[in-house]
């Protein structure tokens, strides 16, 4: 992970983009503190399938009952 300040990143932006395209992550800093991250753009996000997490979440029948500390 390479780190550059804002001035360096503006000066060498094209070469930084080339490095990102090879899979490298670039951190851009202002006054020594990280403010941005350049990472490759991912286009192959898997599609969501309804019901793929079926059975993994359990909701108890009393989930919306009042909490004991609020009973009066």
PDB file of N, CA, C and O in Angstrom:
ATOM      1  N   UNK A   1       0.852  -1.161   0.000  1.00  0.00           N
ATOM      2  CA  UNK A   1       0.000   0.000   0.000  1.00  0.00           C
ATOM      3  C   UNK A   1       0.905   1.234   0.000  1.00  0.00           C
ATOM      4  O   UNK A   1       1.647   1.470   0.954  1.00  0.00           O
ATOM      5  N   UNK A   2       0.837   1.998  -1.055  1.00  0.00           N
ATOM      6  CA  UNK A   2       1.663   3.189  -1.199  1.00  0.00           C
ATOM      7  C   UNK A   2       0.921   4.407  -0.660  1.00  0.00           C
ATOM      8  O   UNK A   2      -0.307   4.474  -0.719  1.00  0.00           O
ATOM      9  N   UNK A   3       1.679   5.369  -0.134  1.00  0.00           N
ATOM     10  CA  UNK A   3       1.085   6.585   0.416  1.00  0.00           C
ATOM     11  C   UNK A   3       1.664   7.800  -0.295  1.00  0.00           C
ATOM     12  O   UNK A   3       2.872   7.883  -0.520  1.00  0.00           O
ATOM     13  N   UNK A   4       0.790   8.746  -0.648  1.00  0.00           N
ATOM     14  CA  UNK A   4       1.188   9.968  -1.330  1.00  0.00           C
ATOM     15  C   UNK A   4       0.435  11.141  -0.724  1.00  0.00           C
ATOM     16  O   UNK A   4      -0.701  10.991  -0.276  1.00  0.00           O
ATOM     17  N   UNK A   5       1.072  12.320  -0.710  1.00  0.00           N
ATOM     18  CA  UNK A   5       0.339  13.498  -0.262  1.00  0.00           C
ATOM     19  C   UNK A   5      -0.462  14.034  -1.450  1.00  0.00           C
ATOM     20  O   UNK A   5      -0.310  13.553  -2.572  1.00  0.00           O
ATOM     21  N   UNK A   6      -1.299  15.013  -1.205  1.00  0.00           N
ATOM     22  CA  UNK A   6      -2.197  15.509  -2.254  1.00  0.00           C
ATOM     23  C   UNK A   6      -1.412  16.080  -3.423  1.00  0.00           C
ATOM     24  O   UNK A   6      -1.746  15.804  -4.576  1.00  0.00           O
ATOM     25  N   UNK A   7      -0.384  16.863  -3.159  1.00  0.00           N
ATOM     26  CA  UNK A   7       0.403  17.464  -4.242  1.00  0.00           C
ATOM     27  C   UNK A   7       1.036  16.382  -5.120  1.00  0.00           C
ATOM     28  O   UNK A   7       0.972  16.464  -6.347  1.00  0.00           O
ATOM     29  N   UNK A   8       1.640  15.377  -4.502  1.00  0.00           N
ATOM     30  CA  UNK A   8       2.255  14.280  -5.269  1.00  0.00           C
ATOM     31  C   UNK A   8       1.205  13.537  -6.092  1.00  0.00           C
ATOM     32  O   UNK A   8       1.450  13.172  -7.242  1.00  0.00           O
ATOM     33  N   UNK A   9       0.035  13.317  -5.494  1.00  0.00           N
ATOM     34  CA  UNK A   9      -0.996  12.548  -6.201  1.00  0.00           C
ATOM     35  C   UNK A   9      -1.538  13.326  -7.394  1.00  0.00           C
ATOM     36  O   UNK A   9      -1.870  12.726  -8.416  1.00  0.00           O
ATOM     37  N   UNK A  10      -1.634  14.664  -7.284  1.00  0.00           N
ATOM     38  CA  UNK A  10      -2.074  15.464  -8.426  1.00  0.00           C
ATOM     39  C   UNK A  10      -1.011  15.446  -9.527  1.00  0.00           C
ATOM     40  O   UNK A  10      -1.339  15.369 -10.711  1.00  0.00           O
ATOM     41  N   UNK A  11       0.234  15.515  -9.139  1.00  0.00           N
ATOM     42  CA  UNK A  11       1.329  15.537 -10.108  1.00  0.00           C
ATOM     43  C   UNK A  11       1.460  14.213 -10.856  1.00  0.00           C
ATOM     44  O   UNK A  11       1.731  14.203 -12.056  1.00  0.00           O
ATOM     45  N   UNK A  12       1.270  13.103 -10.157  1.00  0.00           N
ATOM     46  CA  UNK A  12       1.491  11.768 -10.734  1.00  0.00           C
ATOM     47  C   UNK A  12       0.200  10.962 -10.851  1.00  0.00           C
ATOM     48  O   UNK A  12       0.222   9.735 -10.751  1.00  0.00           O
ATOM     49  N   UNK A  13      -0.918  11.644 -11.063  1.00  0.00           N
ATOM     50  CA  UNK A  13      -2.214  10.961 -11.054  1.00  0.00           C
ATOM     51  C   UNK A  13      -2.291   9.825 -12.071  1.00  0.00           C
ATOM     52  O   UNK A  13      -2.763   8.736 -11.743  1.00  0.00           O
ATOM     53  N   UNK A  14      -1.839  10.061 -13.282  1.00  0.00           N
ATOM     54  CA  UNK A  14      -1.910   9.018 -14.326  1.00  0.00           C
ATOM     55  C   UNK A  14      -1.131   7.772 -13.935  1.00  0.00           C
ATOM     56  O   UNK A  14      -1.606   6.654 -14.135  1.00  0.00           O
ATOM     57  N   UNK A  15       0.062   7.956 -13.378  1.00  0.00           N
ATOM     58  CA  UNK A  15       0.859   6.788 -12.985  1.00  0.00           C
ATOM     59  C   UNK A  15       0.231   6.086 -11.778  1.00  0.00           C
ATOM     60  O   UNK A  15       0.336   4.867 -11.646  1.00  0.00           O
ATOM     61  N   UNK A  16      -0.415   6.847 -10.907  1.00  0.00           N
ATOM     62  CA  UNK A  16      -1.094   6.214  -9.767  1.00  0.00           C
ATOM     63  C   UNK A  16      -2.263   5.363 -10.251  1.00  0.00           C
ATOM     64  O   UNK A  16      -2.502   4.273  -9.731  1.00  0.00           O
ATOM     65  N   UNK A  17      -2.988   5.861 -11.247  1.00  0.00           N
ATOM     66  CA  UNK A  17      -4.096   5.080 -11.818  1.00  0.00           C
ATOM     67  C   UNK A  17      -3.560   3.797 -12.439  1.00  0.00           C
ATOM     68  O   UNK A  17      -4.181   2.743 -12.293  1.00  0.00           O
ATOM     69  N   UNK A  18      -2.441   3.858 -13.116  1.00  0.00           N
ATOM     70  CA  UNK A  18      -1.837   2.645 -13.690  1.00  0.00           C
ATOM     71  C   UNK A  18      -1.486   1.644 -12.590  1.00  0.00           C
ATOM     72  O   UNK A  18      -1.676   0.441 -12.769  1.00  0.00           O
ATOM     73  N   UNK A  19      -0.982   2.122 -11.468  1.00  0.00           N
ATOM     74  CA  UNK A  19      -0.643   1.235 -10.354  1.00  0.00           C
ATOM     75  C   UNK A  19      -1.896   0.613  -9.761  1.00  0.00           C
ATOM     76  O   UNK A  19      -1.892  -0.559  -9.386  1.00  0.00           O
ATOM     77  N   UNK A  20      -2.971   1.393  -9.675  1.00  0.00           N
ATOM     78  CA  UNK A  20      -4.237   0.869  -9.155  1.00  0.00           C
ATOM     79  C   UNK A  20      -4.773  -0.217 -10.078  1.00  0.00           C
ATOM     80  O   UNK A  20      -5.311  -1.221  -9.610  1.00  0.00           O
ATOM     81  N   UNK A  21      -4.629  -0.022 -11.387  1.00  0.00           N
ATOM     82  CA  UNK A  21      -5.106  -1.024 -12.347  1.00  0.00           C
ATOM     83  C   UNK A  21      -4.381  -2.350 -12.214  1.00  0.00           C
ATOM     84  O   UNK A  21      -4.910  -3.385 -12.622  1.00  0.00           O
ATOM     85  N   UNK A  22      -3.178  -2.339 -11.650  1.00  0.00           N
ATOM     86  CA  UNK A  22      -2.457  -3.591 -11.436  1.00  0.00           C
ATOM     87  C   UNK A  22      -2.832  -4.235 -10.104  1.00  0.00           C
ATOM     88  O   UNK A  22      -2.307  -5.290  -9.747  1.00  0.00           O
ATOM     89  N   UNK A  23      -3.754  -3.586  -9.363  1.00  0.00           N
ATOM     90  CA  UNK A  23      -4.236  -4.168  -8.112  1.00  0.00           C
ATOM     91  C   UNK A  23      -3.699  -3.508  -6.863  1.00  0.00           C
ATOM     92  O   UNK A  23      -4.057  -3.912  -5.756  1.00  0.00           O
ATOM     93  N   UNK A  24      -2.853  -2.507  -7.004  1.00  0.00           N
ATOM     94  CA  UNK A  24      -2.281  -1.838  -5.837  1.00  0.00           C
ATOM     95  C   UNK A  24      -3.283  -0.853  -5.236  1.00  0.00           C
ATOM     96  O   UNK A  24      -4.103  -0.274  -5.949  1.00  0.00           O
ATOM     97  N   UNK A  25      -3.208  -0.673  -3.936  1.00  0.00           N
ATOM     98  CA  UNK A  25      -4.046   0.292  -3.224  1.00  0.00           C
ATOM     99  C   UNK A  25      -3.185   1.512  -2.903  1.00  0.00           C
ATOM    100  O   UNK A  25      -2.063   1.372  -2.416  1.00  0.00           O
ATOM    101  N   UNK A  26      -3.710   2.710  -3.176  1.00  0.00           N
ATOM    102  CA  UNK A  26      -2.983   3.950  -2.958  1.00  0.00           C
ATOM    103  C   UNK A  26      -3.729   4.777  -1.906  1.00  0.00           C
ATOM    104  O   UNK A  26      -4.941   4.968  -2.007  1.00  0.00           O
ATOM    105  N   UNK A  27      -3.004   5.264  -0.902  1.00  0.00           N
ATOM    106  CA  UNK A  27      -3.573   6.129   0.125  1.00  0.00           C
ATOM    107  C   UNK A  27      -3.116   7.554  -0.144  1.00  0.00           C
ATOM    108  O   UNK A  27      -1.928   7.797  -0.353  1.00  0.00           O
ATOM    109  N   UNK A  28      -4.055   8.500  -0.141  1.00  0.00           N
ATOM    110  CA  UNK A  28      -3.743   9.909  -0.328  1.00  0.00           C
ATOM    111  C   UNK A  28      -3.926  10.616   1.007  1.00  0.00           C
ATOM    112  O   UNK A  28      -4.958  10.480   1.665  1.00  0.00           O
ATOM    113  N   UNK A  29      -2.897  11.379   1.398  1.00  0.00           N
ATOM    114  CA  UNK A  29      -2.897  12.027   2.710  1.00  0.00           C
ATOM    115  C   UNK A  29      -2.865  13.540   2.577  1.00  0.00           C
ATOM    116  O   UNK A  29      -2.374  14.091   1.592  1.00  0.00           O
ATOM    117  N   UNK A  30      -3.406  14.197   3.602  1.00  0.00           N
ATOM    118  CA  UNK A  30      -3.333  15.649   3.720  1.00  0.00           C
ATOM    119  C   UNK A  30      -2.742  15.935   5.087  1.00  0.00           C
ATOM    120  O   UNK A  30      -3.290  15.512   6.105  1.00  0.00           O
ATOM    121  N   UNK A  31      -1.641  16.641   5.114  1.00  0.00           N
ATOM    122  CA  UNK A  31      -0.930  16.964   6.364  1.00  0.00           C
ATOM    123  C   UNK A  31      -0.580  15.687   7.127  1.00  0.00           C
ATOM    124  O   UNK A  31      -0.617  15.663   8.357  1.00  0.00           O
ATOM    125  N   UNK A  32      -0.237  14.622   6.388  1.00  0.00           N
ATOM    126  CA  UNK A  32       0.185  13.377   7.011  1.00  0.00           C
ATOM    127  C   UNK A  32      -0.940  12.476   7.476  1.00  0.00           C
ATOM    128  O   UNK A  32      -0.678  11.395   8.004  1.00  0.00           O
ATOM    129  N   UNK A  33      -2.197  12.893   7.293  1.00  0.00           N
ATOM    130  CA  UNK A  33      -3.343  12.076   7.715  1.00  0.00           C
ATOM    131  C   UNK A  33      -4.079  11.554   6.483  1.00  0.00           C
ATOM    132  O   UNK A  33      -4.386  12.328   5.576  1.00  0.00           O
ATOM    133  N   UNK A  34      -4.364  10.255   6.438  1.00  0.00           N
ATOM    134  CA  UNK A  34      -5.063   9.682   5.283  1.00  0.00           C
ATOM    135  C   UNK A  34      -6.449  10.296   5.100  1.00  0.00           C
ATOM    136  O   UNK A  34      -7.210  10.426   6.060  1.00  0.00           O
ATOM    137  N   UNK A  35      -6.773  10.675   3.852  1.00  0.00           N
ATOM    138  CA  UNK A  35      -8.083  11.251   3.557  1.00  0.00           C
ATOM    139  C   UNK A  35      -8.810  10.517   2.432  1.00  0.00           C
ATOM    140  O   UNK A  35     -10.028  10.643   2.302  1.00  0.00           O
ATOM    141  N   UNK A  36      -8.080   9.751   1.617  1.00  0.00           N
ATOM    142  CA  UNK A  36      -8.723   9.050   0.500  1.00  0.00           C
ATOM    143  C   UNK A  36      -7.931   7.791   0.162  1.00  0.00           C
ATOM    144  O   UNK A  36      -6.757   7.649   0.503  1.00  0.00           O
ATOM    145  N   UNK A  37      -8.628   6.884  -0.526  1.00  0.00           N
ATOM    146  CA  UNK A  37      -8.012   5.619  -0.920  1.00  0.00           C
ATOM    147  C   UNK A  37      -8.386   5.335  -2.365  1.00  0.00           C
ATOM    148  O   UNK A  37      -9.564   5.348  -2.720  1.00  0.00           O
ATOM    149  N   UNK A  38      -7.394   5.082  -3.191  1.00  0.00           N
ATOM    150  CA  UNK A  38      -7.627   4.688  -4.575  1.00  0.00           C
ATOM    151  C   UNK A  38      -7.538   3.172  -4.656  1.00  0.00           C
ATOM    152  O   UNK A  38      -6.515   2.584  -4.303  1.00  0.00           O
ATOM    153  N   UNK A  39      -8.599   2.546  -5.116  1.00  0.00           N
ATOM    154  CA  UNK A  39      -8.645   1.089  -5.255  1.00  0.00           C
ATOM    155  C   UNK A  39      -9.251   0.746  -6.609  1.00  0.00           C
ATOM    156  O   UNK A  39      -9.979   1.561  -7.176  1.00  0.00           O
ATOM    157  N   UNK A  40      -8.971  -0.428  -7.135  1.00  0.00           N
ATOM    158  CA  UNK A  40      -9.577  -0.818  -8.412  1.00  0.00           C
ATOM    159  C   UNK A  40     -11.100  -0.889  -8.310  1.00  0.00           C
ATOM    160  O   UNK A  40     -11.647  -1.288  -7.282  1.00  0.00           O
ATOM    161  N   UNK A  41     -11.764  -0.502  -9.374  1.00  0.00           N
ATOM    162  CA  UNK A  41     -13.213  -0.575  -9.453  1.00  0.00           C
ATOM    163  C   UNK A  41     -13.615  -2.015  -9.757  1.00  0.00           C
ATOM    164  O   UNK A  41     -13.118  -2.609 -10.714  1.00  0.00           O
ATOM    165  N   UNK A  42     -14.508  -2.578  -8.950  1.00  0.00           N
ATOM    166  CA  UNK A  42     -14.926  -3.972  -9.104  1.00  0.00           C
ATOM    167  C   UNK A  42     -16.289  -4.003  -9.784  1.00  0.00           C
ATOM    168  O   UNK A  42     -17.245  -3.394  -9.303  1.00  0.00           O
ATOM    169  N   UNK A  43     -16.373  -4.716 -10.905  1.00  0.00           N
ATOM    170  CA  UNK A  43     -17.635  -4.775 -11.644  1.00  0.00           C
ATOM    171  C   UNK A  43     -18.330  -6.129 -11.535  1.00  0.00           C
ATOM    172  O   UNK A  43     -19.494  -6.250 -11.917  1.00  0.00           O
ATOM    173  N   UNK A  44     -17.653  -7.134 -11.030  1.00  0.00           N
ATOM    174  CA  UNK A  44     -18.236  -8.476 -10.998  1.00  0.00           C
ATOM    175  C   UNK A  44     -18.826  -8.794  -9.624  1.00  0.00           C
ATOM    176  O   UNK A  44     -18.457  -9.788  -8.999  1.00  0.00           O
ATOM    177  N   UNK A  45     -19.731  -7.958  -9.166  1.00  0.00           N
ATOM    178  CA  UNK A  45     -20.405  -8.207  -7.901  1.00  0.00           C
ATOM    179  C   UNK A  45     -21.479  -9.264  -8.142  1.00  0.00           C
ATOM    180  O   UNK A  45     -22.256  -9.164  -9.092  1.00  0.00           O
ATOM    181  N   UNK A  46     -21.516 -10.267  -7.287  1.00  0.00           N
ATOM    182  CA  UNK A  46     -22.480 -11.352  -7.487  1.00  0.00           C
ATOM    183  C   UNK A  46     -23.898 -10.853  -7.237  1.00  0.00           C
ATOM    184  O   UNK A  46     -24.136  -9.983  -6.399  1.00  0.00           O
ATOM    185  N   UNK A  47     -24.822 -11.423  -7.981  1.00  0.00           N
ATOM    186  CA  UNK A  47     -26.219 -11.040  -7.839  1.00  0.00           C
ATOM    187  C   UNK A  47     -26.793 -11.572  -6.543  1.00  0.00           C
ATOM    188  O   UNK A  47     -26.412 -12.639  -6.060  1.00  0.00           O
ATOM    189  N   UNK A  48     -27.717 -10.807  -5.993  1.00  0.00           N
ATOM    190  CA  UNK A  48     -28.399 -11.243  -4.781  1.00  0.00           C
ATOM    191  C   UNK A  48     -29.526 -12.201  -5.172  1.00  0.00           C
ATOM    192  O   UNK A  48     -30.248 -11.970  -6.142  1.00  0.00           O
ATOM    193  N   UNK A  49     -29.657 -13.257  -4.413  1.00  0.00           N
ATOM    194  CA  UNK A  49     -30.688 -14.252  -4.671  1.00  0.00           C
ATOM    195  C   UNK A  49     -31.638 -14.260  -3.485  1.00  0.00           C
ATOM    196  O   UNK A  49     -31.214 -14.543  -2.365  1.00  0.00           O
ATOM    197  N   UNK A  50     -32.927 -13.954  -3.706  1.00  0.00           N
ATOM    198  CA  UNK A  50     -33.870 -13.964  -2.588  1.00  0.00           C
ATOM    199  C   UNK A  50     -33.897 -15.331  -1.910  1.00  0.00           C
ATOM    200  O   UNK A  50     -33.969 -16.360  -2.582  1.00  0.00           O
ATOM    201  N   UNK A  51     -33.839 -15.341  -0.596  1.00  0.00           N
ATOM    202  CA  UNK A  51     -33.922 -16.568   0.173  1.00  0.00           C
ATOM    203  C   UNK A  51     -32.601 -17.269   0.400  1.00  0.00           C
ATOM    204  O   UNK A  51     -32.587 -18.358   0.975  1.00  0.00           O
ATOM    205  N   UNK A  52     -31.484 -16.690  -0.027  1.00  0.00           N
ATOM    206  CA  UNK A  52     -30.207 -17.383   0.109  1.00  0.00           C
ATOM    207  C   UNK A  52     -29.744 -17.484   1.559  1.00  0.00           C
ATOM    208  O   UNK A  52     -28.880 -18.306   1.866  1.00  0.00           O
ATOM    209  N   UNK A  53     -30.294 -16.672   2.455  1.00  0.00           N
ATOM    210  CA  UNK A  53     -29.943 -16.748   3.874  1.00  0.00           C
ATOM    211  C   UNK A  53     -31.061 -17.363   4.709  1.00  0.00           C
ATOM    212  O   UNK A  53     -31.093 -17.203   5.929  1.00  0.00           O
ATOM    213  N   UNK A  54     -31.961 -18.054   4.060  1.00  0.00           N
ATOM    214  CA  UNK A  54     -33.079 -18.661   4.765  1.00  0.00           C
ATOM    215  C   UNK A  54     -32.579 -19.628   5.841  1.00  0.00           C
ATOM    216  O   UNK A  54     -31.736 -20.485   5.578  1.00  0.00           O
ATOM    217  N   UNK A  55     -33.111 -19.477   7.048  1.00  0.00           N
ATOM    218  CA  UNK A  55     -32.740 -20.333   8.156  1.00  0.00           C
ATOM    219  C   UNK A  55     -31.547 -19.825   8.952  1.00  0.00           C
ATOM    220  O   UNK A  55     -31.205 -20.404   9.984  1.00  0.00           O
ATOM    221  N   UNK A  56     -30.917 -18.770   8.500  1.00  0.00           N
ATOM    222  CA  UNK A  56     -29.743 -18.240   9.202  1.00  0.00           C
ATOM    223  C   UNK A  56     -30.126 -17.186  10.244  1.00  0.00           C
ATOM    224  O   UNK A  56     -29.347 -16.905  11.155  1.00  0.00           O
ATOM    225  N   UNK A  57     -31.308 -16.609  10.118  1.00  0.00           N
ATOM    226  CA  UNK A  57     -31.766 -15.583  11.048  1.00  0.00           C
ATOM    227  C   UNK A  57     -33.006 -16.100  11.764  1.00  0.00           C
ATOM    228  O   UNK A  57     -33.948 -16.592  11.143  1.00  0.00           O
ATOM    229  N   UNK A  58     -32.981 -15.974  13.079  1.00  0.00           N
ATOM    230  CA  UNK A  58     -34.131 -16.409  13.868  1.00  0.00           C
ATOM    231  C   UNK A  58     -34.714 -15.199  14.584  1.00  0.00           C
ATOM    232  O   UNK A  58     -33.999 -14.497  15.299  1.00  0.00           O
ATOM    233  N   UNK A  59     -35.996 -14.952  14.398  1.00  0.00           N
ATOM    234  CA  UNK A  59     -36.673 -13.860  15.084  1.00  0.00           C
ATOM    235  C   UNK A  59     -37.637 -14.488  16.084  1.00  0.00           C
ATOM    236  O   UNK A  59     -38.587 -15.175  15.709  1.00  0.00           O
ATOM    237  N   UNK A  60     -37.376 -14.240  17.348  1.00  0.00           N
ATOM    238  CA  UNK A  60     -38.230 -14.787  18.403  1.00  0.00           C
ATOM    239  C   UNK A  60     -39.595 -14.122  18.371  1.00  0.00           C
ATOM    240  O   UNK A  60     -39.710 -12.960  17.979  1.00  0.00           O
ATOM    241  N   UNK A  61     -40.648 -14.857  18.784  1.00  0.00           N
ATOM    242  CA  UNK A  61     -42.000 -14.295  18.761  1.00  0.00           C
ATOM    243  C   UNK A  61     -42.148 -13.055  19.655  1.00  0.00           C
ATOM    244  O   UNK A  61     -43.032 -12.232  19.420  1.00  0.00           O
ATOM    245  N   UNK A  62     -41.294 -12.913  20.675  1.00  0.00           N
ATOM    246  CA  UNK A  62     -41.428 -11.780  21.595  1.00  0.00           C
ATOM    247  C   UNK A  62     -40.441 -10.645  21.265  1.00  0.00           C
ATOM    248  O   UNK A  62     -40.128  -9.836  22.138  1.00  0.00           O
ATOM    249  N   UNK A  63     -39.952 -10.578  20.027  1.00  0.00           N
ATOM    250  CA  UNK A  63     -38.912  -9.592  19.720  1.00  0.00           C
ATOM    251  C   UNK A  63     -39.392  -8.156  19.874  1.00  0.00           C
ATOM    252  O   UNK A  63     -38.582  -7.264  20.125  1.00  0.00           O
ATOM    253  N   UNK A  64     -40.690  -7.914  19.729  1.00  0.00           N
ATOM    254  CA  UNK A  64     -41.170  -6.539  19.851  1.00  0.00           C
ATOM    255  C   UNK A  64     -41.901  -6.269  21.171  1.00  0.00           C
ATOM    256  O   UNK A  64     -42.583  -5.254  21.307  1.00  0.00           O
ATOM    257  N   UNK A  65     -41.759  -7.169  22.133  1.00  0.00           N
ATOM    258  CA  UNK A  65     -42.337  -6.929  23.463  1.00  0.00           C
ATOM    259  C   UNK A  65     -41.572  -5.803  24.152  1.00  0.00           C
ATOM    260  O   UNK A  65     -40.386  -5.612  23.886  1.00  0.00           O
ATOM    261  N   UNK A  66     -42.238  -5.052  25.035  1.00  0.00           N
ATOM    262  CA  UNK A  66     -41.535  -3.984  25.751  1.00  0.00           C
ATOM    263  C   UNK A  66     -40.383  -4.539  26.582  1.00  0.00           C
ATOM    264  O   UNK A  66     -40.471  -5.637  27.131  1.00  0.00           O
ATOM    265  N   UNK A  67     -39.306  -3.769  26.667  1.00  0.00           N
ATOM    266  CA  UNK A  67     -38.157  -4.177  27.463  1.00  0.00           C
ATOM    267  C   UNK A  67     -38.484  -4.008  28.945  1.00  0.00           C
ATOM    268  O   UNK A  67     -39.216  -3.091  29.317  1.00  0.00           O
ATOM    269  N   UNK A  68     -37.944  -4.890  29.792  1.00  0.00           N
ATOM    270  CA  UNK A  68     -38.273  -4.848  31.237  1.00  0.00           C
ATOM    271  C   UNK A  68     -37.960  -3.494  31.885  1.00  0.00           C
ATOM    272  O   UNK A  68     -38.703  -3.054  32.763  1.00  0.00           O
ATOM    273  N   UNK A  69     -36.887  -2.831  31.476  1.00  0.00           N
ATOM    274  CA  UNK A  69     -36.538  -1.563  32.120  1.00  0.00           C
ATOM    275  C   UNK A  69     -37.498  -0.428  31.769  1.00  0.00           C
ATOM    276  O   UNK A  69     -37.451   0.636  32.386  1.00  0.00           O
ATOM    277  N   UNK A  70     -38.378  -0.652  30.773  1.00  0.00           N
ATOM    278  CA  UNK A  70     -39.345   0.366  30.421  1.00  0.00           C
ATOM    279  C   UNK A  70     -40.747   0.040  30.922  1.00  0.00           C
ATOM    280  O   UNK A  70     -41.671   0.826  30.714  1.00  0.00           O
ATOM    281  N   UNK A  71     -40.921  -1.114  31.583  1.00  0.00           N
ATOM    282  CA  UNK A  71     -42.222  -1.455  32.177  1.00  0.00           C
ATOM    283  C   UNK A  71     -42.457  -0.545  33.371  1.00  0.00           C
ATOM    284  O   UNK A  71     -41.547  -0.283  34.158  1.00  0.00           O
ATOM    285  N   UNK A  72     -43.680  -0.071  33.496  1.00  0.00           N
ATOM    286  CA  UNK A  72     -44.009   0.791  34.640  1.00  0.00           C
ATOM    287  C   UNK A  72     -45.229   0.282  35.355  1.00  0.00           C
ATOM    288  O   UNK A  72     -45.658   0.877  36.343  1.00  0.00           O
TER     289      UNK A  72
END
